[in-house]
């Protein structure tokens, strides 16, 4: 009989890693930073749209302010 290297592992030994119950510190930190920046952007947009009208000109100005400026990080 020939010995084959491609034998299938026994199903009796399956190493299972337990799932993490919650995200790690760095994931939590990055999520908190993104949420903070999103809230800041929402506040600035609300302040800009104080008159209540969302026109094409207002949309262009918001895009100019938020998409063309570099990040403060």
PDB file of N, CA, C, O and CB in Angstrom:
ATOM      1  N   UNK A   1       0.824  -1.181   0.000  1.00  0.00           N
ATOM      2  CA  UNK A   1       0.000   0.000   0.000  1.00  0.00           C
ATOM      3  C   UNK A   1       0.872   1.250   0.000  1.00  0.00           C
ATOM      4  O   UNK A   1       1.929   1.300   0.629  1.00  0.00           O
ATOM      5  CB  UNK A   1      -0.939  -0.005   1.200  1.00  0.00           C
ATOM      6  N   UNK A   2       0.411   2.220  -0.700  1.00  0.00           N
ATOM      7  CA  UNK A   2       1.146   3.477  -0.785  1.00  0.00           C
ATOM      8  C   UNK A   2       0.569   4.481   0.214  1.00  0.00           C
ATOM      9  O   UNK A   2      -0.633   4.504   0.476  1.00  0.00           O
ATOM     10  CB  UNK A   2       1.095   4.047  -2.226  1.00  0.00           C
ATOM     11  N   UNK A   3       1.436   5.287   0.746  1.00  0.00           N
ATOM     12  CA  UNK A   3       1.019   6.316   1.699  1.00  0.00           C
ATOM     13  C   UNK A   3       0.737   7.602   0.926  1.00  0.00           C
ATOM     14  O   UNK A   3       1.584   8.070   0.166  1.00  0.00           O
ATOM     15  CB  UNK A   3       2.113   6.550   2.802  1.00  0.00           C
ATOM     16  N   UNK A   4      -0.443   8.167   1.118  1.00  0.00           N
ATOM     17  CA  UNK A   4      -0.819   9.391   0.417  1.00  0.00           C
ATOM     18  C   UNK A   4      -0.760  10.575   1.387  1.00  0.00           C
ATOM     19  O   UNK A   4      -1.263  10.491   2.508  1.00  0.00           O
ATOM     20  CB  UNK A   4      -2.239   9.257  -0.204  1.00  0.00           C
ATOM     21  N   UNK A   5      -0.149  11.670   0.953  1.00  0.00           N
ATOM     22  CA  UNK A   5      -0.052  12.868   1.779  1.00  0.00           C
ATOM     23  C   UNK A   5      -1.340  13.675   1.797  1.00  0.00           C
ATOM     24  O   UNK A   5      -1.479  14.588   2.611  1.00  0.00           O
ATOM     25  CB  UNK A   5       1.076  13.734   1.293  1.00  0.00           C
ATOM     26  N   UNK A   6      -2.249  13.372   0.953  1.00  0.00           N
ATOM     27  CA  UNK A   6      -3.473  14.155   0.840  1.00  0.00           C
ATOM     28  C   UNK A   6      -4.635  13.533   1.602  1.00  0.00           C
ATOM     29  O   UNK A   6      -5.785  13.632   1.174  1.00  0.00           O
ATOM     30  CB  UNK A   6      -3.846  14.316  -0.610  1.00  0.00           C
ATOM     31  N   UNK A   7      -4.346  12.908   2.700  1.00  0.00           N
ATOM     32  CA  UNK A   7      -5.414  12.314   3.482  1.00  0.00           C
ATOM     33  C   UNK A   7      -6.229  13.397   4.167  1.00  0.00           C
ATOM     34  O   UNK A   7      -5.715  14.469   4.483  1.00  0.00           O
ATOM     35  CB  UNK A   7      -4.849  11.336   4.510  1.00  0.00           C
ATOM     36  N   UNK A   8      -7.471  13.116   4.388  1.00  0.00           N
ATOM     37  CA  UNK A   8      -8.377  14.059   5.037  1.00  0.00           C
ATOM     38  C   UNK A   8      -8.195  13.943   6.543  1.00  0.00           C
ATOM     39  O   UNK A   8      -8.099  12.838   7.076  1.00  0.00           O
ATOM     40  CB  UNK A   8      -9.861  13.795   4.629  1.00  0.00           C
ATOM     41  N   UNK A   9      -8.148  15.059   7.218  1.00  0.00           N
ATOM     42  CA  UNK A   9      -7.983  15.063   8.668  1.00  0.00           C
ATOM     43  C   UNK A   9      -9.209  14.473   9.336  1.00  0.00           C
ATOM     44  O   UNK A   9     -10.326  14.590   8.832  1.00  0.00           O
ATOM     45  CB  UNK A   9      -7.726  16.484   9.184  1.00  0.00           C
ATOM     46  N   UNK A  10      -8.995  13.857  10.440  1.00  0.00           N
ATOM     47  CA  UNK A  10     -10.085  13.267  11.191  1.00  0.00           C
ATOM     48  C   UNK A  10     -11.008  14.370  11.704  1.00  0.00           C
ATOM     49  O   UNK A  10     -10.555  15.452  12.077  1.00  0.00           O
ATOM     50  CB  UNK A  10      -9.546  12.415  12.357  1.00  0.00           C
ATOM     51  N   UNK A  11     -12.298  14.081  11.716  1.00  0.00           N
ATOM     52  CA  UNK A  11     -13.262  15.071  12.188  1.00  0.00           C
ATOM     53  C   UNK A  11     -13.327  15.126  13.713  1.00  0.00           C
ATOM     54  O   UNK A  11     -14.033  15.963  14.276  1.00  0.00           O
ATOM     55  CB  UNK A  11     -14.640  14.766  11.624  1.00  0.00           C
ATOM     56  N   UNK A  12     -12.602  14.246  14.374  1.00  0.00           N
ATOM     57  CA  UNK A  12     -12.601  14.258  15.826  1.00  0.00           C
ATOM     58  C   UNK A  12     -11.845  15.456  16.381  1.00  0.00           C
ATOM     59  O   UNK A  12     -12.137  15.918  17.484  1.00  0.00           O
ATOM     60  CB  UNK A  12     -12.000  12.977  16.356  1.00  0.00           C
ATOM     61  N   UNK A  13     -10.890  15.954  15.637  1.00  0.00           N
ATOM     62  CA  UNK A  13     -10.068  17.063  16.118  1.00  0.00           C
ATOM     63  C   UNK A  13     -10.268  18.270  15.213  1.00  0.00           C
ATOM     64  O   UNK A  13      -9.642  18.368  14.158  1.00  0.00           O
ATOM     65  CB  UNK A  13      -8.569  16.664  16.172  1.00  0.00           C
ATOM     66  N   UNK A  14     -11.129  19.181  15.617  1.00  0.00           N
ATOM     67  CA  UNK A  14     -11.361  20.422  14.890  1.00  0.00           C
ATOM     68  C   UNK A  14     -11.120  21.560  15.877  1.00  0.00           C
ATOM     69  O   UNK A  14     -11.826  21.701  16.876  1.00  0.00           O
ATOM     70  CB  UNK A  14     -12.818  20.481  14.271  1.00  0.00           C
ATOM     71  N   UNK A  15     -10.119  22.355  15.575  1.00  0.00           N
ATOM     72  CA  UNK A  15      -9.796  23.474  16.458  1.00  0.00           C
ATOM     73  C   UNK A  15     -10.744  24.625  16.155  1.00  0.00           C
ATOM     74  O   UNK A  15     -10.695  25.207  15.071  1.00  0.00           O
ATOM     75  CB  UNK A  15      -8.311  23.918  16.287  1.00  0.00           C
ATOM     76  N   UNK A  16     -11.586  24.947  17.091  1.00  0.00           N
ATOM     77  CA  UNK A  16     -12.531  26.048  16.916  1.00  0.00           C
ATOM     78  C   UNK A  16     -12.093  27.215  17.786  1.00  0.00           C
ATOM     79  O   UNK A  16     -11.768  27.051  18.962  1.00  0.00           O
ATOM     80  CB  UNK A  16     -13.981  25.609  17.271  1.00  0.00           C
ATOM     81  N   UNK A  17     -12.091  28.377  17.189  1.00  0.00           N
ATOM     82  CA  UNK A  17     -11.757  29.565  17.959  1.00  0.00           C
ATOM     83  C   UNK A  17     -13.053  30.230  18.395  1.00  0.00           C
ATOM     84  O   UNK A  17     -13.959  30.409  17.582  1.00  0.00           O
ATOM     85  CB  UNK A  17     -10.871  30.545  17.134  1.00  0.00           C
ATOM     86  N   UNK A  18     -13.152  30.594  19.648  1.00  0.00           N
ATOM     87  CA  UNK A  18     -14.386  31.240  20.103  1.00  0.00           C
ATOM     88  C   UNK A  18     -14.530  32.625  19.487  1.00  0.00           C
ATOM     89  O   UNK A  18     -13.545  33.338  19.292  1.00  0.00           O
ATOM     90  CB  UNK A  18     -14.409  31.339  21.637  1.00  0.00           C
ATOM     91  N   UNK A  19     -15.756  32.989  19.187  1.00  0.00           N
ATOM     92  CA  UNK A  19     -16.033  34.309  18.616  1.00  0.00           C
ATOM     93  C   UNK A  19     -15.872  35.366  19.699  1.00  0.00           C
ATOM     94  O   UNK A  19     -16.187  35.138  20.867  1.00  0.00           O
ATOM     95  CB  UNK A  19     -17.463  34.366  18.001  1.00  0.00           C
ATOM     96  N   UNK A  20     -15.374  36.528  19.284  1.00  0.00           N
ATOM     97  CA  UNK A  20     -15.221  37.614  20.244  1.00  0.00           C
ATOM     98  C   UNK A  20     -16.583  38.183  20.585  1.00  0.00           C
ATOM     99  O   UNK A  20     -17.423  38.375  19.706  1.00  0.00           O
ATOM    100  CB  UNK A  20     -14.296  38.715  19.692  1.00  0.00           C
ATOM    101  N   UNK A  21     -16.795  38.446  21.833  1.00  0.00           N
ATOM    102  CA  UNK A  21     -18.081  38.954  22.300  1.00  0.00           C
ATOM    103  C   UNK A  21     -18.281  40.416  21.913  1.00  0.00           C
ATOM    104  O   UNK A  21     -19.411  40.860  21.708  1.00  0.00           O
ATOM    105  CB  UNK A  21     -18.191  38.797  23.809  1.00  0.00           C
ATOM    106  N   UNK A  22     -17.183  41.161  21.815  1.00  0.00           N
ATOM    107  CA  UNK A  22     -17.291  42.575  21.474  1.00  0.00           C
ATOM    108  C   UNK A  22     -16.042  42.988  20.707  1.00  0.00           C
ATOM    109  O   UNK A  22     -15.013  42.316  20.776  1.00  0.00           O
ATOM    110  CB  UNK A  22     -17.478  43.452  22.751  1.00  0.00           C
ATOM    111  N   UNK A  23     -16.137  44.091  19.978  1.00  0.00           N
ATOM    112  CA  UNK A  23     -14.965  44.524  19.210  1.00  0.00           C
ATOM    113  C   UNK A  23     -13.836  44.991  20.129  1.00  0.00           C
ATOM    114  O   UNK A  23     -14.065  45.344  21.286  1.00  0.00           O
ATOM    115  CB  UNK A  23     -15.351  45.650  18.243  1.00  0.00           C
ATOM    116  N   UNK A  24     -12.640  44.987  19.606  1.00  0.00           N
ATOM    117  CA  UNK A  24     -11.475  45.394  20.378  1.00  0.00           C
ATOM    118  C   UNK A  24     -11.417  46.901  20.580  1.00  0.00           C
ATOM    119  O   UNK A  24     -12.251  47.653  20.075  1.00  0.00           O
ATOM    120  CB  UNK A  24     -10.216  44.922  19.697  1.00  0.00           C
ATOM    121  N   UNK A  25     -10.416  47.311  21.326  1.00  0.00           N
ATOM    122  CA  UNK A  25     -10.262  48.721  21.668  1.00  0.00           C
ATOM    123  C   UNK A  25     -10.075  49.594  20.439  1.00  0.00           C
ATOM    124  O   UNK A  25     -10.713  50.641  20.333  1.00  0.00           O
ATOM    125  CB  UNK A  25      -9.093  48.902  22.602  1.00  0.00           C
ATOM    126  N   UNK A  26      -9.218  49.192  19.509  1.00  0.00           N
ATOM    127  CA  UNK A  26      -8.943  50.034  18.352  1.00  0.00           C
ATOM    128  C   UNK A  26     -10.154  50.136  17.434  1.00  0.00           C
ATOM    129  O   UNK A  26     -10.394  51.200  16.863  1.00  0.00           O
ATOM    130  CB  UNK A  26      -7.751  49.492  17.580  1.00  0.00           C
ATOM    131  N   UNK A  27     -10.917  49.070  17.278  1.00  0.00           N
ATOM    132  CA  UNK A  27     -12.144  49.133  16.477  1.00  0.00           C
ATOM    133  C   UNK A  27     -13.127  50.096  17.132  1.00  0.00           C
ATOM    134  O   UNK A  27     -13.768  50.898  16.453  1.00  0.00           O
ATOM    135  CB  UNK A  27     -12.782  47.722  16.321  1.00  0.00           C
ATOM    136  N   UNK A  28     -13.242  50.011  18.454  1.00  0.00           N
ATOM    137  CA  UNK A  28     -14.129  50.908  19.187  1.00  0.00           C
ATOM    138  C   UNK A  28     -13.667  52.357  19.020  1.00  0.00           C
ATOM    139  O   UNK A  28     -14.490  53.248  18.811  1.00  0.00           O
ATOM    140  CB  UNK A  28     -14.177  50.523  20.684  1.00  0.00           C
ATOM    141  N   UNK A  29     -12.361  52.595  19.111  1.00  0.00           N
ATOM    142  CA  UNK A  29     -11.804  53.940  19.000  1.00  0.00           C
ATOM    143  C   UNK A  29     -12.058  54.533  17.610  1.00  0.00           C
ATOM    144  O   UNK A  29     -12.480  55.683  17.496  1.00  0.00           O
ATOM    145  CB  UNK A  29     -10.300  53.915  19.296  1.00  0.00           C
ATOM    146  N   UNK A  30     -11.804  53.757  16.562  1.00  0.00           N
ATOM    147  CA  UNK A  30     -12.027  54.240  15.193  1.00  0.00           C
ATOM    148  C   UNK A  30     -13.506  54.511  14.957  1.00  0.00           C
ATOM    149  O   UNK A  30     -13.854  55.522  14.347  1.00  0.00           O
ATOM    150  CB  UNK A  30     -11.505  53.218  14.162  1.00  0.00           C
ATOM    151  N   UNK A  31     -14.383  53.628  15.428  1.00  0.00           N
ATOM    152  CA  UNK A  31     -15.824  53.845  15.279  1.00  0.00           C
ATOM    153  C   UNK A  31     -16.264  55.116  15.992  1.00  0.00           C
ATOM    154  O   UNK A  31     -17.083  55.870  15.466  1.00  0.00           O
ATOM    155  CB  UNK A  31     -16.605  52.643  15.820  1.00  0.00           C
ATOM    156  N   UNK A  32     -15.727  55.362  17.188  1.00  0.00           N
ATOM    157  CA  UNK A  32     -16.079  56.571  17.931  1.00  0.00           C
ATOM    158  C   UNK A  32     -15.597  57.824  17.205  1.00  0.00           C
ATOM    159  O   UNK A  32     -16.299  58.835  17.184  1.00  0.00           O
ATOM    160  CB  UNK A  32     -15.485  56.521  19.342  1.00  0.00           C
ATOM    161  N   UNK A  33     -14.408  57.766  16.609  1.00  0.00           N
ATOM    162  CA  UNK A  33     -13.897  58.918  15.860  1.00  0.00           C
ATOM    163  C   UNK A  33     -14.755  59.187  14.625  1.00  0.00           C
ATOM    164  O   UNK A  33     -15.062  60.341  14.326  1.00  0.00           O
ATOM    165  CB  UNK A  33     -12.432  58.685  15.446  1.00  0.00           C
ATOM    166  N   UNK A  34     -15.141  58.137  13.910  1.00  0.00           N
ATOM    167  CA  UNK A  34     -15.968  58.326  12.714  1.00  0.00           C
ATOM    168  C   UNK A  34     -17.333  58.891  13.081  1.00  0.00           C
ATOM    169  O   UNK A  34     -17.850  59.767  12.389  1.00  0.00           O
ATOM    170  CB  UNK A  34     -16.133  57.001  11.958  1.00  0.00           C
ATOM    171  N   UNK A  35     -17.916  58.396  14.163  1.00  0.00           N
ATOM    172  CA  UNK A  35     -19.211  58.903  14.602  1.00  0.00           C
ATOM    173  C   UNK A  35     -19.108  60.373  15.009  1.00  0.00           C
ATOM    174  O   UNK A  35     -20.003  61.163  14.708  1.00  0.00           O
ATOM    175  CB  UNK A  35     -19.746  58.064  15.771  1.00  0.00           C
ATOM    176  N   UNK A  36     -18.036  60.737  15.683  1.00  0.00           N
ATOM    177  CA  UNK A  36     -17.831  62.122  16.092  1.00  0.00           C
ATOM    178  C   UNK A  36     -17.718  63.044  14.878  1.00  0.00           C
ATOM    179  O   UNK A  36     -18.331  64.111  14.844  1.00  0.00           O
ATOM    180  CB  UNK A  36     -16.577  62.238  16.962  1.00  0.00           C
ATOM    181  N   UNK A  37     -16.931  62.630  13.883  1.00  0.00           N
ATOM    182  CA  UNK A  37     -16.783  63.444  12.661  1.00  0.00           C
ATOM    183  C   UNK A  37     -18.108  63.553  11.909  1.00  0.00           C
ATOM    184  O   UNK A  37     -18.425  64.611  11.366  1.00  0.00           O
ATOM    185  CB  UNK A  37     -15.703  62.840  11.734  1.00  0.00           C
ATOM    186  N   UNK A  38     -18.886  62.467  11.874  1.00  0.00           N
ATOM    187  CA  UNK A  38     -20.179  62.506  11.187  1.00  0.00           C
ATOM    188  C   UNK A  38     -21.123  63.474  11.886  1.00  0.00           C
ATOM    189  O   UNK A  38     -21.820  64.245  11.228  1.00  0.00           O
ATOM    190  CB  UNK A  38     -20.807  61.101  11.128  1.00  0.00           C
ATOM    191  N   UNK A  39     -21.149  63.439  13.202  1.00  0.00           N
ATOM    192  CA  UNK A  39     -22.014  64.364  13.949  1.00  0.00           C
ATOM    193  C   UNK A  39     -21.586  65.809  13.738  1.00  0.00           C
ATOM    194  O   UNK A  39     -22.433  66.694  13.617  1.00  0.00           O
ATOM    195  CB  UNK A  39     -21.995  64.028  15.446  1.00  0.00           C
ATOM    196  N   UNK A  40     -20.278  66.057  13.695  1.00  0.00           N
ATOM    197  CA  UNK A  40     -19.783  67.410  13.454  1.00  0.00           C
ATOM    198  C   UNK A  40     -20.208  67.890  12.072  1.00  0.00           C
ATOM    199  O   UNK A  40     -20.644  69.032  11.922  1.00  0.00           O
ATOM    200  CB  UNK A  40     -18.249  67.462  13.591  1.00  0.00           C
ATOM    201  N   UNK A  41     -20.088  67.037  11.066  1.00  0.00           N
ATOM    202  CA  UNK A  41     -20.505  67.413   9.711  1.00  0.00           C
ATOM    203  C   UNK A  41     -22.004  67.675   9.666  1.00  0.00           C
ATOM    204  O   UNK A  41     -22.445  68.629   9.025  1.00  0.00           O
ATOM    205  CB  UNK A  41     -20.128  66.314   8.701  1.00  0.00           C
ATOM    206  N   UNK A  42     -22.797  66.837  10.340  1.00  0.00           N
ATOM    207  CA  UNK A  42     -24.245  67.053  10.373  1.00  0.00           C
ATOM    208  C   UNK A  42     -24.608  68.381  11.028  1.00  0.00           C
ATOM    209  O   UNK A  42     -25.515  69.077  10.570  1.00  0.00           O
ATOM    210  CB  UNK A  42     -24.929  65.912  11.111  1.00  0.00           C
ATOM    211  N   UNK A  43     -23.893  68.735  12.111  1.00  0.00           N
ATOM    212  CA  UNK A  43     -24.158  70.019  12.775  1.00  0.00           C
ATOM    213  C   UNK A  43     -23.823  71.189  11.866  1.00  0.00           C
ATOM    214  O   UNK A  43     -24.575  72.162  11.806  1.00  0.00           O
ATOM    215  CB  UNK A  43     -23.357  70.126  14.074  1.00  0.00           C
ATOM    216  N   UNK A  44     -22.699  71.105  11.156  1.00  0.00           N
ATOM    217  CA  UNK A  44     -22.312  72.197  10.264  1.00  0.00           C
ATOM    218  C   UNK A  44     -23.274  72.341   9.099  1.00  0.00           C
ATOM    219  O   UNK A  44     -23.578  73.460   8.686  1.00  0.00           O
ATOM    220  CB  UNK A  44     -20.907  71.978   9.743  1.00  0.00           C
ATOM    221  N   UNK A  45     -23.755  71.234   8.566  1.00  0.00           N
ATOM    222  CA  UNK A  45     -24.739  71.289   7.475  1.00  0.00           C
ATOM    223  C   UNK A  45     -26.041  71.891   7.984  1.00  0.00           C
ATOM    224  O   UNK A  45     -26.650  72.717   7.304  1.00  0.00           O
ATOM    225  CB  UNK A  45     -24.992  69.875   6.883  1.00  0.00           C
ATOM    226  N   UNK A  46     -26.473  71.483   9.176  1.00  0.00           N
ATOM    227  CA  UNK A  46     -27.705  72.047   9.745  1.00  0.00           C
ATOM    228  C   UNK A  46     -27.564  73.542   9.984  1.00  0.00           C
ATOM    229  O   UNK A  46     -28.506  74.303   9.763  1.00  0.00           O
ATOM    230  CB  UNK A  46     -28.064  71.342  11.058  1.00  0.00           C
ATOM    231  N   UNK A  47     -26.388  73.961  10.435  1.00  0.00           N
ATOM    232  CA  UNK A  47     -26.151  75.392  10.651  1.00  0.00           C
ATOM    233  C   UNK A  47     -26.185  76.151   9.324  1.00  0.00           C
ATOM    234  O   UNK A  47     -26.715  77.260   9.258  1.00  0.00           O
ATOM    235  CB  UNK A  47     -24.796  75.616  11.358  1.00  0.00           C
ATOM    236  N   UNK A  48     -25.624  75.561   8.270  1.00  0.00           N
ATOM    237  CA  UNK A  48     -25.618  76.208   6.957  1.00  0.00           C
ATOM    238  C   UNK A  48     -27.023  76.287   6.378  1.00  0.00           C
ATOM    239  O   UNK A  48     -27.377  77.268   5.723  1.00  0.00           O
ATOM    240  CB  UNK A  48     -24.698  75.456   5.993  1.00  0.00           C
ATOM    241  N   UNK A  49     -27.830  75.247   6.622  1.00  0.00           N
ATOM    242  CA  UNK A  49     -29.195  75.216   6.083  1.00  0.00           C
ATOM    243  C   UNK A  49     -30.201  75.781   7.078  1.00  0.00           C
ATOM    244  O   UNK A  49     -31.324  75.285   7.174  1.00  0.00           O
ATOM    245  CB  UNK A  49     -29.586  73.784   5.707  1.00  0.00           C
ATOM    246  N   UNK A  50     -29.817  76.789   7.801  1.00  0.00           N
ATOM    247  CA  UNK A  50     -30.679  77.377   8.815  1.00  0.00           C
ATOM    248  C   UNK A  50     -31.976  77.925   8.222  1.00  0.00           C
ATOM    249  O   UNK A  50     -32.999  77.958   8.905  1.00  0.00           O
ATOM    250  CB  UNK A  50     -29.941  78.480   9.542  1.00  0.00           C
ATOM    251  N   UNK A  51     -31.947  78.351   6.967  1.00  0.00           N
ATOM    252  CA  UNK A  51     -33.157  78.893   6.352  1.00  0.00           C
ATOM    253  C   UNK A  51     -34.132  77.799   5.925  1.00  0.00           C
ATOM    254  O   UNK A  51     -35.271  78.110   5.575  1.00  0.00           O
ATOM    255  CB  UNK A  51     -32.790  79.743   5.153  1.00  0.00           C
ATOM    256  N   UNK A  52     -33.730  76.539   5.942  1.00  0.00           N
ATOM    257  CA  UNK A  52     -34.647  75.438   5.662  1.00  0.00           C
ATOM    258  C   UNK A  52     -34.730  75.035   4.210  1.00  0.00           C
ATOM    259  O   UNK A  52     -35.397  74.048   3.898  1.00  0.00           O
ATOM    260  CB  UNK A  52     -35.989  75.794   6.126  1.00  0.00           C
ATOM    261  N   UNK A  53     -34.085  75.751   3.302  1.00  0.00           N
ATOM    262  CA  UNK A  53     -34.149  75.414   1.887  1.00  0.00           C
ATOM    263  C   UNK A  53     -32.908  74.638   1.469  1.00  0.00           C
ATOM    264  O   UNK A  53     -31.782  75.026   1.779  1.00  0.00           O
ATOM    265  CB  UNK A  53     -34.298  76.682   1.036  1.00  0.00           C
ATOM    266  N   UNK A  54     -33.131  73.546   0.769  1.00  0.00           N
ATOM    267  CA  UNK A  54     -32.029  72.759   0.239  1.00  0.00           C
ATOM    268  C   UNK A  54     -32.070  72.897  -1.278  1.00  0.00           C
ATOM    269  O   UNK A  54     -32.697  72.100  -1.975  1.00  0.00           O
ATOM    270  CB  UNK A  54     -32.118  71.251   0.687  1.00  0.00           C
ATOM    271  N   UNK A  55     -31.397  73.915  -1.764  1.00  0.00           N
ATOM    272  CA  UNK A  55     -31.393  74.197  -3.201  1.00  0.00           C
ATOM    273  C   UNK A  55     -30.136  73.617  -3.832  1.00  0.00           C
ATOM    274  O   UNK A  55     -29.262  73.094  -3.141  1.00  0.00           O
ATOM    275  CB  UNK A  55     -31.482  75.722  -3.467  1.00  0.00           C
ATOM    276  N   UNK A  56     -30.058  73.716  -5.152  1.00  0.00           N
ATOM    277  CA  UNK A  56     -28.866  73.246  -5.858  1.00  0.00           C
ATOM    278  C   UNK A  56     -27.638  74.035  -5.420  1.00  0.00           C
ATOM    279  O   UNK A  56     -26.552  73.474  -5.270  1.00  0.00           O
ATOM    280  CB  UNK A  56     -29.057  73.362  -7.380  1.00  0.00           C
ATOM    281  N   UNK A  57     -27.813  75.324  -5.219  1.00  0.00           N
ATOM    282  CA  UNK A  57     -26.699  76.149  -4.780  1.00  0.00           C
ATOM    283  C   UNK A  57     -26.212  75.720  -3.389  1.00  0.00           C
ATOM    284  O   UNK A  57     -25.008  75.669  -3.138  1.00  0.00           O
ATOM    285  CB  UNK A  57     -27.108  77.628  -4.769  1.00  0.00           C
ATOM    286  N   UNK A  58     -27.156  75.412  -2.487  1.00  0.00           N
ATOM    287  CA  UNK A  58     -26.785  74.956  -1.152  1.00  0.00           C
ATOM    288  C   UNK A  58     -26.056  73.617  -1.230  1.00  0.00           C
ATOM    289  O   UNK A  58     -25.078  73.403  -0.514  1.00  0.00           O
ATOM    290  CB  UNK A  58     -28.030  74.837  -0.256  1.00  0.00           C
ATOM    291  N   UNK A  59     -26.518  72.725  -2.084  1.00  0.00           N
ATOM    292  CA  UNK A  59     -25.863  71.428  -2.237  1.00  0.00           C
ATOM    293  C   UNK A  59     -24.440  71.586  -2.762  1.00  0.00           C
ATOM    294  O   UNK A  59     -23.526  70.913  -2.288  1.00  0.00           O
ATOM    295  CB  UNK A  59     -26.671  70.531  -3.176  1.00  0.00           C
ATOM    296  N   UNK A  60     -24.250  72.466  -3.730  1.00  0.00           N
ATOM    297  CA  UNK A  60     -22.910  72.714  -4.273  1.00  0.00           C
ATOM    298  C   UNK A  60     -21.983  73.308  -3.206  1.00  0.00           C
ATOM    299  O   UNK A  60     -20.812  72.939  -3.117  1.00  0.00           O
ATOM    300  CB  UNK A  60     -22.992  73.660  -5.487  1.00  0.00           C
ATOM    301  N   UNK A  61     -22.509  74.213  -2.413  1.00  0.00           N
ATOM    302  CA  UNK A  61     -21.697  74.831  -1.361  1.00  0.00           C
ATOM    303  C   UNK A  61     -21.303  73.805  -0.290  1.00  0.00           C
ATOM    304  O   UNK A  61     -20.167  73.809   0.184  1.00  0.00           O
ATOM    305  CB  UNK A  61     -22.465  76.003  -0.715  1.00  0.00           C
ATOM    306  N   UNK A  62     -22.228  72.939   0.086  1.00  0.00           N
ATOM    307  CA  UNK A  62     -21.920  71.895   1.068  1.00  0.00           C
ATOM    308  C   UNK A  62     -20.858  70.959   0.516  1.00  0.00           C
ATOM    309  O   UNK A  62     -19.917  70.610   1.230  1.00  0.00           O
ATOM    310  CB  UNK A  62     -23.191  71.100   1.446  1.00  0.00           C
ATOM    311  N   UNK A  63     -20.986  70.548  -0.733  1.00  0.00           N
ATOM    312  CA  UNK A  63     -19.976  69.688  -1.348  1.00  0.00           C
ATOM    313  C   UNK A  63     -18.625  70.389  -1.403  1.00  0.00           C
ATOM    314  O   UNK A  63     -17.591  69.771  -1.149  1.00  0.00           O
ATOM    315  CB  UNK A  63     -20.412  69.271  -2.757  1.00  0.00           C
ATOM    316  N   UNK A  64     -18.631  71.668  -1.732  1.00  0.00           N
ATOM    317  CA  UNK A  64     -17.374  72.409  -1.793  1.00  0.00           C
ATOM    318  C   UNK A  64     -16.711  72.462  -0.425  1.00  0.00           C
ATOM    319  O   UNK A  64     -15.496  72.296  -0.315  1.00  0.00           O
ATOM    320  CB  UNK A  64     -17.612  73.827  -2.321  1.00  0.00           C
ATOM    321  N   UNK A  65     -17.506  72.694   0.624  1.00  0.00           N
ATOM    322  CA  UNK A  65     -16.946  72.810   1.968  1.00  0.00           C
ATOM    323  C   UNK A  65     -16.422  71.486   2.517  1.00  0.00           C
ATOM    324  O   UNK A  65     -15.377  71.458   3.167  1.00  0.00           O
ATOM    325  CB  UNK A  65     -17.984  73.361   2.901  1.00  0.00           C
ATOM    326  N   UNK A  66     -17.133  70.392   2.263  1.00  0.00           N
ATOM    327  CA  UNK A  66     -16.775  69.127   2.900  1.00  0.00           C
ATOM    328  C   UNK A  66     -15.926  68.215   2.046  1.00  0.00           C
ATOM    329  O   UNK A  66     -15.213  67.366   2.582  1.00  0.00           O
ATOM    330  CB  UNK A  66     -17.999  68.409   3.288  1.00  0.00           C
ATOM    331  N   UNK A  67     -15.978  68.359   0.751  1.00  0.00           N
ATOM    332  CA  UNK A  67     -15.206  67.449  -0.103  1.00  0.00           C
ATOM    333  C   UNK A  67     -13.890  68.042  -0.590  1.00  0.00           C
ATOM    334  O   UNK A  67     -13.002  67.300  -1.009  1.00  0.00           O
ATOM    335  CB  UNK A  67     -16.031  67.048  -1.290  1.00  0.00           C
ATOM    336  N   UNK A  68     -13.748  69.346  -0.542  1.00  0.00           N
ATOM    337  CA  UNK A  68     -12.529  69.939  -1.073  1.00  0.00           C
ATOM    338  C   UNK A  68     -11.517  70.304   0.008  1.00  0.00           C
ATOM    339  O   UNK A  68     -10.359  70.575  -0.311  1.00  0.00           O
ATOM    340  CB  UNK A  68     -12.870  71.161  -1.869  1.00  0.00           C
ATOM    341  N   UNK A  69     -11.910  70.318   1.245  1.00  0.00           N
ATOM    342  CA  UNK A  69     -10.982  70.701   2.315  1.00  0.00           C
ATOM    343  C   UNK A  69     -10.289  69.473   2.870  1.00  0.00           C
ATOM    344  O   UNK A  69     -10.912  68.418   2.984  1.00  0.00           O
ATOM    345  CB  UNK A  69     -11.718  71.450   3.441  1.00  0.00           C
ATOM    346  N   UNK A  70      -9.021  69.582   3.217  1.00  0.00           N
ATOM    347  CA  UNK A  70      -8.318  68.440   3.803  1.00  0.00           C
ATOM    348  C   UNK A  70      -8.808  68.169   5.219  1.00  0.00           C
ATOM    349  O   UNK A  70      -9.347  69.055   5.882  1.00  0.00           O
ATOM    350  CB  UNK A  70      -6.805  68.685   3.808  1.00  0.00           C
ATOM    351  N   UNK A  71      -8.621  66.967   5.661  1.00  0.00           N
ATOM    352  CA  UNK A  71      -9.040  66.570   7.001  1.00  0.00           C
ATOM    353  C   UNK A  71      -8.158  67.255   8.045  1.00  0.00           C
ATOM    354  O   UNK A  71      -7.004  67.587   7.772  1.00  0.00           O
ATOM    355  CB  UNK A  71      -8.980  65.030   7.161  1.00  0.00           C
ATOM    356  N   UNK A  72      -8.703  67.461   9.230  1.00  0.00           N
ATOM    357  CA  UNK A  72      -7.960  68.086  10.325  1.00  0.00           C
ATOM    358  C   UNK A  72      -7.202  67.091  11.184  1.00  0.00           C
ATOM    359  O   UNK A  72      -6.654  67.476  12.217  1.00  0.00           O
ATOM    360  CB  UNK A  72      -8.894  68.867  11.190  1.00  0.00           C
ATOM    361  N   UNK A  73      -7.152  65.819  10.792  1.00  0.00           N
ATOM    362  CA  UNK A  73      -6.481  64.811  11.606  1.00  0.00           C
ATOM    363  C   UNK A  73      -5.016  64.878  11.442  1.00  0.00           C
ATOM    364  O   UNK A  73      -4.290  64.097  12.056  1.00  0.00           O
ATOM    365  CB  UNK A  73      -6.957  63.442  11.270  1.00  0.00           C
TER     366      UNK A  73
END
